[in-house]
């Protein structure tokens, strides 16, 4: 009984923390804020009035920008789902495009609205492995690889496009040391990741097997970790699939960034030049915000993402409230997509509940050791 209760208490606590953070961020920036900015060269003072969230949401709503954000988000999600399908097939797991889209939508619904120990990613992995239990670790590895590839795509996006904007003299980047530091850091991480992945191909098979053997000694998780290591090795041998995955990530991230760009314009400001971030700024700050919200502190990054985007807008010398309201507008779109996942869930409810039961039973029995090392 205690274990069963704990499975629900922790997720509900995460939701509580998330919405408490969101309430705090909104309340802090609800009222307009007046600041005095001093020019370091001339000493001239400029009074700046930052609109509060309460004022923004009472203004005009540009539904065409909201529709644009929705279309771009749907397109980006479709590309990401197909990327996962390719990664699954690269491991020789039986799978169909139809199931990839069905499961991914259900996974989005779970991750967005359902508090519990069974996340959308686990549902996706266990569905694939349902007919082939001996390949369960490979199915889980495909989901992890998809997440890792998406994260790498965001880092690469900032590194490449931020560097291009900086090199071409975009004033919002070239005159902002904070954004330049972000671009440099992302470029270093992207370069190191590519180098490490390529060097992996130099390892002889005997070394790969030896390292997998060492991983098996890890208590409870050893066999699963060894299988995931083999999955990484398989992906290294299929550079074409990885390259296509990176390309799909790049295109989908264009969609995500410009969806955020559209969302930032849903509530038109009185002074667009001063309040609205440019496309080049969003190419740097939006992916960083998406990376930060991926950290599993709260479901979907609720509260965390809004706070991070407020900070990123401040780095870019823009009103923090514009970053918060842009993220809230995009979150509305994400919730609508997740509700679409609920409709799919209703059509395959019996299958999903059977898989959910298997996950819970295996979790109670410590079933991570059940998977075989190779298939």
C-alpha positions as CSV (number, residue, x, y, z in Angstrom):
1,X,0.0,0.0,0.0
2,X,2.8,2.4,0.9
3,X,4.6,1.7,-2.4
4,X,1.3,2.3,-4.3
5,X,0.7,5.6,-2.5
6,X,4.3,6.8,-3.1
7,X,3.9,6.3,-6.9
8,X,1.2,9.0,-6.8
9,X,2.4,11.3,-4.0
10,X,5.7,12.2,-5.7
11,X,4.1,13.1,-9.1
12,X,1.4,15.1,-7.4
13,X,4.1,16.9,-5.4
14,X,5.8,17.8,-8.7
15,X,2.6,19.2,-10.0
16,X,2.1,21.1,-6.8
17,X,5.7,22.6,-7.0
18,X,5.2,23.4,-10.7
19,X,2.0,25.3,-10.3
20,X,3.2,27.0,-7.1
21,X,6.2,28.2,-9.1
22,X,4.0,29.3,-11.9
23,X,1.7,31.2,-9.5
24,X,4.8,32.9,-8.0
25,X,6.2,34.0,-11.3
26,X,2.8,35.4,-12.5
27,X,2.2,37.2,-9.2
28,X,5.7,38.7,-9.2
29,X,5.3,40.2,-12.7
30,X,1.5,40.9,-12.5
31,X,1.8,44.6,-12.0
32,X,3.7,47.1,-14.3
33,X,7.2,47.9,-13.3
34,X,9.0,51.2,-13.6
35,X,12.8,51.3,-13.9
36,X,15.3,54.0,-14.6
37,X,18.0,53.2,-17.2
38,X,21.2,55.3,-17.1
39,X,23.3,55.6,-20.3
40,X,26.9,54.8,-19.2
41,X,28.3,57.2,-21.9
42,X,26.2,60.3,-21.5
43,X,24.7,59.7,-18.1
44,X,21.3,60.4,-19.5
45,X,18.4,58.8,-17.6
46,X,15.5,57.0,-19.4
47,X,12.4,55.9,-17.6
48,X,11.2,52.5,-18.7
49,X,7.7,51.2,-17.9
50,X,7.5,47.4,-18.3
51,X,3.9,46.2,-18.7
52,X,2.6,43.7,-16.2
53,X,1.1,40.3,-17.1
54,X,-2.3,41.5,-15.9
55,X,-2.2,44.4,-18.3
56,X,-1.0,42.2,-21.2
57,X,-3.7,39.6,-21.0
58,X,-6.4,42.3,-21.0
59,X,-5.1,43.7,-24.2
60,X,-5.7,42.6,-27.8
61,X,-5.1,39.0,-28.8
62,X,-3.5,38.4,-32.2
63,X,-5.1,35.1,-33.1
64,X,-3.3,34.8,-36.4
65,X,0.0,34.6,-34.4
66,X,-1.5,32.0,-32.1
67,X,-2.6,30.0,-35.1
68,X,0.9,30.3,-36.7
69,X,2.4,29.0,-33.4
70,X,0.0,26.0,-33.4
71,X,0.8,25.1,-37.0
72,X,4.5,25.2,-36.4
73,X,4.3,23.2,-33.2
74,X,2.2,20.5,-35.0
75,X,4.8,20.3,-37.8
76,X,7.7,20.2,-35.4
77,X,6.0,17.4,-33.4
78,X,5.3,15.4,-36.5
79,X,9.0,15.5,-37.5
80,X,10.1,14.5,-34.0
81,X,7.8,11.6,-34.0
82,X,9.1,10.4,-37.4
83,X,12.7,10.8,-36.1
84,X,11.8,8.4,-33.2
85,X,10.3,5.9,-35.7
86,X,13.6,5.9,-37.7
87,X,15.6,5.3,-34.5
88,X,13.4,2.4,-33.6
89,X,13.7,0.7,-37.0
90,X,17.5,1.3,-36.9
91,X,17.6,-1.2,-34.0
92,X,15.7,-3.8,-36.1
93,X,12.6,-3.6,-33.9
94,X,9.3,-4.3,-35.6
95,X,7.3,-1.1,-35.7
96,X,5.0,1.0,-38.0
97,X,4.7,4.7,-38.7
98,X,1.1,4.6,-37.6
99,X,2.0,3.2,-34.2
100,X,4.8,5.8,-33.9
101,X,2.3,8.6,-34.2
102,X,-0.4,7.0,-32.1
103,X,2.0,6.2,-29.3
104,X,3.7,9.6,-29.4
105,X,0.4,11.4,-29.0
106,X,-0.6,9.2,-26.1
107,X,2.9,9.8,-24.6
108,X,2.4,13.6,-24.9
109,X,-1.0,13.3,-23.2
110,X,0.5,11.3,-20.3
111,X,3.5,13.6,-19.9
112,X,1.3,16.7,-19.9
113,X,-1.8,15.7,-17.9
114,X,-1.4,12.4,-16.1
115,X,0.4,12.4,-12.7
116,X,1.8,9.0,-11.9
117,X,4.8,6.8,-12.0
118,X,4.1,5.7,-15.6
119,X,5.3,8.4,-18.0
120,X,4.6,8.7,-21.7
121,X,8.1,7.6,-22.6
122,X,7.7,4.3,-20.7
123,X,4.4,3.6,-22.4
124,X,6.0,4.1,-25.8
125,X,9.0,1.8,-25.0
126,X,6.9,-1.0,-23.5
127,X,4.4,-0.9,-26.3
128,X,7.2,-1.7,-28.8
129,X,8.6,-4.5,-26.5
130,X,5.2,-5.9,-25.7
131,X,5.4,-8.7,-28.3
132,X,9.2,-9.0,-27.9
133,X,10.0,-8.9,-24.1
134,X,13.6,-9.8,-24.8
135,X,14.1,-6.5,-26.6
136,X,12.7,-4.3,-23.9
137,X,16.0,-2.6,-23.2
138,X,16.5,-1.8,-26.9
139,X,13.0,-0.2,-27.0
140,X,13.8,1.9,-24.0
141,X,17.2,2.8,-25.6
142,X,15.4,4.1,-28.7
143,X,13.4,6.5,-26.5
144,X,16.5,7.7,-24.7
145,X,18.3,8.1,-28.0
146,X,15.5,10.1,-29.4
147,X,15.5,12.4,-26.3
148,X,19.3,12.8,-26.6
149,X,19.2,13.5,-30.3
150,X,16.5,16.2,-29.6
151,X,18.7,17.8,-26.9
152,X,21.7,17.7,-29.2
153,X,19.7,19.3,-31.9
154,X,18.8,22.2,-29.7
155,X,22.4,22.7,-28.6
156,X,23.6,22.6,-32.2
157,X,20.9,25.0,-33.3
158,X,22.1,27.6,-30.8
159,X,25.8,27.0,-31.7
160,X,25.3,27.3,-35.5
161,X,22.6,30.0,-35.9
162,X,23.9,32.0,-32.9
163,X,27.4,32.0,-34.4
164,X,26.0,33.0,-37.8
165,X,24.1,35.9,-36.3
166,X,27.1,37.0,-34.3
167,X,29.5,36.7,-37.3
168,X,27.2,38.7,-39.6
169,X,27.1,41.6,-37.0
170,X,23.5,41.2,-35.7
171,X,23.5,44.0,-33.0
172,X,21.3,42.0,-30.6
173,X,24.0,39.3,-30.5
174,X,27.3,41.2,-31.2
175,X,26.6,43.8,-28.5
176,X,25.4,41.4,-25.8
177,X,28.2,39.5,-24.0
178,X,25.7,37.3,-22.1
179,X,24.2,35.9,-25.3
180,X,27.7,35.5,-26.7
181,X,28.7,33.3,-23.7
182,X,25.7,31.1,-24.4
183,X,26.6,30.7,-28.0
184,X,30.3,29.8,-27.1
185,X,29.2,27.3,-24.5
186,X,26.7,25.6,-26.8
187,X,29.4,25.5,-29.6
188,X,31.8,23.8,-27.2
189,X,29.2,21.2,-26.1
190,X,28.2,20.4,-29.7
191,X,31.8,20.0,-30.8
192,X,32.6,17.7,-27.9
193,X,29.5,15.6,-28.5
194,X,30.3,15.1,-32.2
195,X,33.9,14.3,-31.5
196,X,33.0,11.7,-28.8
197,X,30.4,10.0,-31.0
198,X,32.8,9.8,-34.0
199,X,35.7,8.4,-31.8
200,X,33.3,5.7,-30.6
201,X,33.6,4.2,-34.0
202,X,37.3,3.6,-33.4
203,X,36.6,1.1,-30.6
204,X,37.1,-2.5,-31.6
205,X,34.2,-4.9,-31.0
206,X,36.2,-6.6,-28.2
207,X,36.4,-3.4,-26.3
208,X,32.6,-2.8,-26.8
209,X,31.9,-6.3,-25.4
210,X,34.3,-5.8,-22.5
211,X,32.7,-2.5,-21.5
212,X,29.2,-4.1,-21.7
213,X,30.4,-6.9,-19.4
214,X,31.5,-4.3,-16.8
215,X,28.2,-2.6,-17.0
216,X,26.4,-5.8,-16.2
217,X,28.0,-5.7,-12.7
218,X,25.9,-2.6,-11.8
219,X,23.2,-3.8,-9.3
220,X,19.7,-4.3,-10.8
221,X,20.4,-2.0,-13.8
222,X,23.4,-3.7,-15.2
223,X,21.8,-5.8,-17.9
224,X,19.7,-2.9,-19.1
225,X,22.7,-0.5,-19.2
226,X,24.6,-3.1,-21.2
227,X,21.8,-3.4,-23.7
228,X,21.6,0.4,-24.0
229,X,25.4,0.5,-24.6
230,X,25.0,-1.9,-27.4
231,X,22.2,0.3,-28.8
232,X,24.5,3.3,-28.8
233,X,27.1,1.1,-30.6
234,X,24.4,0.1,-33.2
235,X,23.6,3.8,-33.8
236,X,27.3,4.6,-34.3
237,X,27.4,2.0,-37.1
238,X,24.3,3.6,-38.7
239,X,25.6,7.1,-39.3
240,X,23.2,7.6,-42.1
241,X,20.2,7.2,-39.7
242,X,21.8,9.4,-37.1
243,X,22.5,12.1,-39.8
244,X,18.9,12.0,-40.9
245,X,17.8,12.2,-37.3
246,X,20.0,15.3,-36.8
247,X,18.5,16.8,-40.0
248,X,15.0,16.2,-38.8
249,X,15.9,17.7,-35.4
250,X,17.3,20.8,-37.1
251,X,14.1,21.3,-39.2
252,X,11.8,20.6,-36.2
253,X,13.8,23.0,-34.0
254,X,13.3,25.7,-36.6
255,X,9.6,25.1,-36.2
256,X,9.8,25.2,-32.4
257,X,11.8,28.4,-32.3
258,X,9.6,30.2,-34.8
259,X,6.5,28.8,-32.9
260,X,7.9,30.6,-29.8
261,X,8.6,33.6,-32.0
262,X,4.9,33.7,-33.1
263,X,3.8,33.1,-29.5
264,X,5.8,36.2,-28.4
265,X,3.5,38.3,-30.6
266,X,0.1,36.9,-29.5
267,X,-0.3,39.9,-27.2
268,X,0.8,42.9,-29.3
269,X,2.8,45.5,-27.2
270,X,2.6,49.3,-27.3
271,X,6.3,49.6,-28.3
272,X,7.2,46.5,-30.5
273,X,10.8,47.7,-31.1
274,X,11.6,47.9,-27.4
275,X,9.5,44.9,-26.1
276,X,9.6,42.2,-28.8
277,X,12.7,40.0,-29.2
278,X,13.9,39.6,-32.7
279,X,14.1,36.3,-34.6
280,X,17.9,36.2,-34.1
281,X,17.5,36.6,-30.3
282,X,15.0,33.8,-30.2
283,X,17.4,31.6,-32.1
284,X,19.7,31.8,-29.0
285,X,17.3,32.2,-26.1
286,X,14.4,29.9,-27.1
287,X,16.4,26.7,-27.4
288,X,18.1,27.4,-24.0
289,X,14.6,27.8,-22.5
290,X,13.5,24.5,-24.1
291,X,16.6,22.7,-22.7
292,X,16.0,24.1,-19.2
293,X,12.4,23.0,-19.2
294,X,13.4,19.5,-20.2
295,X,15.0,19.0,-16.7
296,X,12.4,16.8,-14.9
297,X,11.7,19.1,-12.0
298,X,8.1,19.7,-12.8
299,X,5.7,18.1,-15.4
300,X,6.3,19.8,-18.8
301,X,8.5,22.4,-17.0
302,X,5.4,24.2,-15.6
303,X,6.6,27.2,-13.7
304,X,10.3,26.5,-14.4
305,X,10.0,27.4,-18.1
306,X,8.2,30.6,-17.4
307,X,10.9,31.7,-14.9
308,X,13.7,30.7,-17.2
309,X,12.3,32.6,-20.1
310,X,11.9,35.7,-17.9
311,X,15.6,35.4,-17.0
312,X,16.6,34.9,-20.7
313,X,14.6,37.9,-21.8
314,X,16.3,39.9,-19.1
315,X,19.7,38.8,-20.5
316,X,18.5,40.0,-23.9
317,X,17.6,43.4,-22.4
318,X,13.9,42.8,-23.0
319,X,11.0,43.0,-20.5
320,X,10.8,39.7,-18.5
321,X,7.0,39.8,-18.8
322,X,7.2,39.4,-22.5
323,X,9.1,36.1,-22.1
324,X,6.6,34.8,-19.6
325,X,3.6,35.7,-21.7
326,X,5.2,34.2,-24.8
327,X,5.8,30.9,-22.9
328,X,2.3,30.8,-21.5
329,X,0.9,31.4,-25.0
330,X,3.0,28.5,-26.3
331,X,2.0,26.3,-23.4
332,X,-1.7,26.8,-24.4
333,X,-0.8,25.3,-27.8
334,X,1.1,22.4,-26.2
335,X,-2.0,21.6,-24.1
336,X,-4.2,21.6,-27.1
337,X,-1.9,19.1,-28.8
338,X,-1.9,17.0,-25.6
339,X,-5.7,16.9,-25.7
340,X,-5.5,15.5,-29.2
341,X,-3.4,12.8,-27.6
342,X,-6.3,12.1,-25.2
343,X,-8.6,11.4,-28.2
344,X,-6.0,8.8,-29.4
345,X,-5.8,7.4,-25.9
346,X,-9.6,6.8,-25.9
347,X,-9.3,4.7,-29.0
348,X,-6.5,2.5,-27.7
349,X,-7.4,2.7,-24.0
350,X,-7.4,-1.1,-23.5
351,X,-3.9,-1.6,-25.0
352,X,-2.4,1.3,-23.0
353,X,-3.9,0.1,-19.7
354,X,-2.5,-3.4,-20.3
355,X,0.9,-1.9,-20.9
356,X,0.6,0.4,-17.9
357,X,-0.2,-2.7,-15.7
358,X,2.9,-4.5,-17.1
359,X,5.1,-1.5,-16.2
360,X,3.7,-1.2,-12.7
361,X,4.1,-5.0,-12.0
362,X,7.6,-5.0,-13.4
363,X,8.5,-2.0,-11.3
364,X,7.3,-3.7,-8.2
365,X,9.3,-6.9,-8.9
366,X,12.5,-5.0,-9.9
367,X,12.1,-6.2,-13.5
368,X,15.0,-4.2,-14.9
369,X,17.1,-7.4,-14.8
370,X,14.6,-9.2,-17.0
371,X,16.0,-7.9,-20.3
372,X,18.6,-10.0,-22.1
373,X,21.9,-8.4,-23.0
374,X,21.7,-8.9,-26.8
375,X,19.0,-9.9,-29.3
